[in-house]
Amino acid sequence: MANYAIFDEQYYLASYPWLKPAIDAGIIKSGREHFENFGRAAGLTKVSRYFDEDTYLAGNPDLAAFVRTVNPNAPLQPDSITSSNSATMKAVAGRKYRPNTTKISI
């Protein structure tokens, strides 16, 4: 199971406001439930103000093609990489995380 410790419910719902009516109607329980069941596969990468996929890929351009190949709509998820991609996994493991320092208001 993936670790979504960085997931920020308020940020996700502010980024994707069209989810609120579905939560209010009881179709989904939360933004996190939506992300885990649908959003991740759909490429909804705005899960935290502290991570921005575009910024990460700009700093690691050699990974962009890989991210788009594994799932063209989704962010890089190391737990979804198979062991047959060990060279890629080694490349990913050596990356430095560069936090998104853009200030936003909610």
One Martini backbone bead per residue (centre of mass of N, CA, C, O) as a GRO file, in nm:
protein
  106
    1MET     BB    1   0.098   0.035   0.020
    2ALA     BB    2   0.069   0.353   0.003
    3ASN     BB    3   0.209   0.670   0.098
    4TYR     BB    4   0.000   0.967   0.206
    5ALA     BB    5   0.121   1.181   0.416
    6ILE     BB    6   0.113   1.448   0.223
    7PHE     BB    7  -0.176   1.465   0.223
    8ASP     BB    8  -0.414   1.741   0.143
    9GLU     BB    9  -0.737   1.789   0.160
   10GLN     BB   10  -0.778   2.096   0.115
   11TYR     BB   11  -0.595   2.121  -0.134
   12TYR     BB   12  -0.736   1.918  -0.316
   13LEU     BB   13  -1.020   2.056  -0.310
   14ALA     BB   14  -0.916   2.331  -0.418
   15SER     BB   15  -0.802   2.205  -0.691
   16TYR     BB   16  -1.092   2.017  -0.694
   17PRO     BB   17  -1.404   2.148  -0.664
   18TRP     BB   18  -1.585   1.923  -0.815
   19LEU     BB   19  -1.593   1.722  -0.555
   20LYS     BB   20  -1.782   1.837  -0.336
   21PRO     BB   21  -2.065   1.737  -0.435
   22ALA     BB   22  -1.994   1.433  -0.400
   23ILE     BB   23  -1.953   1.449  -0.097
   24ASP     BB   24  -2.228   1.578  -0.017
   25ALA     BB   25  -2.383   1.321  -0.161
   26GLY     BB   26  -2.206   1.047  -0.087
   27ILE     BB   27  -2.025   0.923  -0.318
   28ILE     BB   28  -1.791   1.034  -0.149
   29LYS     BB   29  -1.603   1.084   0.147
   30SER     BB   30  -1.329   1.203   0.008
   31GLY     BB   31  -1.046   1.316  -0.129
   32ARG     BB   32  -0.874   1.071  -0.060
   33GLU     BB   33  -1.055   0.858  -0.178
   34HIS     BB   34  -1.045   0.968  -0.460
   35PHE     BB   35  -0.744   0.951  -0.507
   36GLU     BB   36  -0.703   0.643  -0.451
   37ASN     BB   37  -0.938   0.549  -0.669
   38PHE     BB   38  -0.888   0.797  -0.911
   39GLY     BB   39  -0.679   1.038  -0.915
   40ARG     BB   40  -0.414   0.895  -0.963
   41ALA     BB   41  -0.494   0.767  -1.242
   42ALA     BB   42  -0.573   1.068  -1.357
   43GLY     BB   43  -0.340   1.282  -1.254
   44LEU     BB   44  -0.393   1.408  -0.965
   45THR     BB   45  -0.117   1.594  -0.822
   46LYS     BB   46  -0.268   1.790  -0.610
   47VAL     BB   47  -0.182   1.695  -0.274
   48SER     BB   48   0.033   1.936  -0.217
   49ARG     BB   49   0.209   2.227  -0.139
   50TYR     BB   50   0.498   2.046  -0.126
   51PHE     BB   51   0.414   1.937  -0.425
   52ASP     BB   52   0.549   1.948  -0.770
   53GLU     BB   53   0.573   1.784  -1.056
   54ASP     BB   54   0.684   1.995  -1.255
   55THR     BB   55   0.925   2.079  -1.081
   56TYR     BB   56   1.054   1.804  -1.054
   57LEU     BB   57   1.086   1.751  -1.366
   58ALA     BB   58   1.258   2.002  -1.423
   59GLY     BB   59   1.496   1.882  -1.230
   60ASN     BB   60   1.420   1.581  -1.388
   61PRO     BB   61   1.409   1.529  -1.717
   62ASP     BB   62   1.479   1.215  -1.742
   63LEU     BB   63   1.187   1.129  -1.606
   64ALA     BB   64   0.950   1.220  -1.785
   65ALA     BB   65   0.922   0.978  -1.977
   66PHE     BB   66   0.869   0.771  -1.757
   67VAL     BB   67   0.615   0.888  -1.632
   68ARG     BB   68   0.453   0.879  -1.907
   69THR     BB   69   0.484   0.564  -1.948
   70VAL     BB   70   0.357   0.433  -1.703
   71ASN     BB   71   0.155   0.702  -1.670
   72PRO     BB   72   0.036   0.963  -1.851
   73ASN     BB   73  -0.159   1.076  -1.592
   74ALA     BB   74   0.057   1.020  -1.368
   75PRO     BB   75   0.243   1.014  -1.112
   76LEU     BB   76   0.511   0.926  -0.952
   77GLN     BB   77   0.522   0.576  -0.828
   78PRO     BB   78   0.734   0.365  -0.680
   79ASP     BB   79   0.520   0.126  -0.611
   80SER     BB   80   0.466   0.083  -0.944
   81ILE     BB   81   0.744  -0.035  -0.977
   82THR     BB   82   0.912  -0.274  -1.110
   83SER     BB   83   1.187  -0.483  -1.078
   84SER     BB   84   1.261  -0.460  -1.390
   85ASN     BB   85   1.330  -0.138  -1.310
   86SER     BB   86   1.608  -0.098  -1.154
   87ALA     BB   87   1.747   0.141  -1.293
   88THR     BB   88   1.520   0.340  -1.242
   89MET     BB   89   1.504   0.309  -0.937
   90LYS     BB   90   1.789   0.417  -0.886
   91ALA     BB   91   1.735   0.696  -1.004
   92VAL     BB   92   1.505   0.774  -0.812
   93ALA     BB   93   1.650   0.730  -0.533
   94GLY     BB   94   1.869   0.976  -0.601
   95ARG     BB   95   1.672   1.192  -0.555
   96LYS     BB   96   1.593   1.523  -0.492
   97TYR     BB   97   1.391   1.703  -0.302
   98ARG     BB   98   1.192   1.984  -0.421
   99PRO     BB   99   1.022   2.211  -0.289
  100ASN     BB  100   0.741   2.393  -0.296
  101THR     BB  101   0.755   2.765  -0.260
  102THR     BB  102   0.480   2.842  -0.331
  103LYS     BB  103   0.245   3.073  -0.259
  104ILE     BB  104  -0.078   3.018  -0.114
  105SER     BB  105  -0.434   3.062  -0.119
  106ILE     BB  106  -0.742   2.944   0.063
   0.00000   0.00000   0.00000
